[in-house]
């Protein structure tokens, strides 16, 4: 488990660095990602404005544009993109927690078949499910905190794959850990 945590953390940080570097230093990627994300947000949620958009005063803004070789429009589009994505992630995070708890409970119930002697634990299936769950968590994390050009419906397959992977992983843990 500790190895999985550090693997997910390392891949998430690497993905954040690469995606933000691409977004900030390539204007074509910045504009296309922002346009497709705004269109996807409007299509998915039928809102005509961003949820946390407010006019910023010049005095309270951090002068990040002086440190980066990109213009102010790229930073403004990044701010709007992150406000939209974090609002959606914040609204869907309780579903992730509830479905993860349900998956752990279902996997624990399926694990009882090992105590009855009806079947055996599959370390291969447990390993595959663990890696599959790690990948879906990385997708959720990167979509929430990085400007990767993925549509909004990617949450639902990621949630379903996390549920299936958690059930498979917990159900196939050996009896003696």
N, C-alpha and C positions, 0 to 999 in steps of 0.2 A: 504494500500500500504506500509506503514512503517513496519507493521508486516511482510509482505511478503519479504521485503528487508532484514530485520534482520534474518528471517528464512532461506532464501537462503544463506546469508552470513555465518550464523552459520553452516549450513550443508556443505557448501563448505569448510570452514576452518577445520571442523571435518574430512571430506573426504580427504583433503590434508594431514592432520597429520597422519591419519591411513594408507593411501596408501604409503606415503613416509617412514613411520616407517617399514611397511612390506617390501618395496623395499630395504631399506638400511640394515635391520637387518636379513633378510632371504635370504641367497645367492641363494638358488634354485629359489625363486620368481624373484630375480633380473636377473638371467641369462635367465630364460624362458621368462620373459616379454621383455627383450632386444632383444632376438633372434626372437620372434614372431613379435615384433614391426618393426624390421629391415626388416624381410621378407615381412611383410604387406606393408611397405613403398616402397620397391623395386617393389613389384607386382602392387601397385596402381599407382605409378608415374614413374616407369621405369628409375629411376636414380640409378647410381652406386656409388654415394658418398653422404654424408650428405651435406646439403646446406651451413652450416656455419662452417664446420669442418676445422680447421687450426691447425698447430702444435703450442703447447703452450710452452712458455719458462718457465723454472723452477722458475725464479725470480718473474714473475707476477702472479703466481697461488697462491691462498689462501690455506693455509694448513688446509683444513677442515678434512683431513684424520687423523690429530693428535687429533681432538676432538671427532670423531666418532669411534666406535669399528668395523669398516668395512675396507676393504682393498681398495687400489687405483683402482683396476679394477672395483669395484662396482660404484665408483664415476665417473670413465671415461665413463662407459656404461650409467650412469644416465645423464651425460652431453650430450652425443650423442643422447640419447632418447629425451631429452628436446629440443635440437636444431631442431630435425626433427619435433617434434610435434608443437613447436612454429612457425616454418616456415609454416606448413600447416594451422595452426589456423590463422596466420597473412594473408595468402592468401585468406582464406574463410570468414574472419570477415566482409568485405564489403558486401558479399552476405547476411549475417545475418542481417546487418543493413538495407539493401534495402528491404529484405523480411519482416522484422519487420515493417517498415514504410508502406509497401503495406498492411500488415495485419491490422494495425491500421486504415488505410483508408477504407479498405473493411468492417471492423467491424463498423466503423462510418456510412458508407452508409447503412448497414443492420440495424443499430440502428434507422434509420429514420422511420422504420415501426412502432415504438412505438408512434411517434408523430402523425401519421396518424390514430392511433387507430385500426390497423389491427390485432395486437397481443400484447402480454404482455412480459415483461422482466422475465426471469427465473433466480432467484437468485441461484438456485441449479446448473444449467448449468454454470453460471458465476463462481461459487465457484470451480466446478470441472475443468473447463478450466484454472482457475488461478493456481490451484495446478499442473495440467498437464504441464503448461508452466514453472512453477518453477522447476519441475523435469527435464525438457529438458534443461533448462539453467544450472542446476547443472551438468548434464552430459557433456555439452559442456565445462564448466569451469574445471571440474575434468579431462576430457580427455586432455585438453590443458596444464594444469599445474601439473598434477600428473601422476605417472606411473601406471595407471590402465590398465589392459590387455584387452583393447577393440580394435577392428579393426578400420581401417581408414574409412570404409563406415558408421560408426555410426553417422557421421556428417549429412548425408542426412536424415535419419529418425528423428534425433533430430531437424533439421531445419524444416522439414514438420510438426512435432508435435508442435513446437513453433508457426508456422504460424496458424495452426488450433486452437490452444489454445488461441492465441491472438484475432483472429476473433471472437471466441465464447465468450471470456471474454468481449470484447468491445461491441459486439452486444447485450449482455444481461445485461448491466449495467442499473440500474433503471434511470428514467428520472430525478429525483431529487437526487443528490448526497449529 
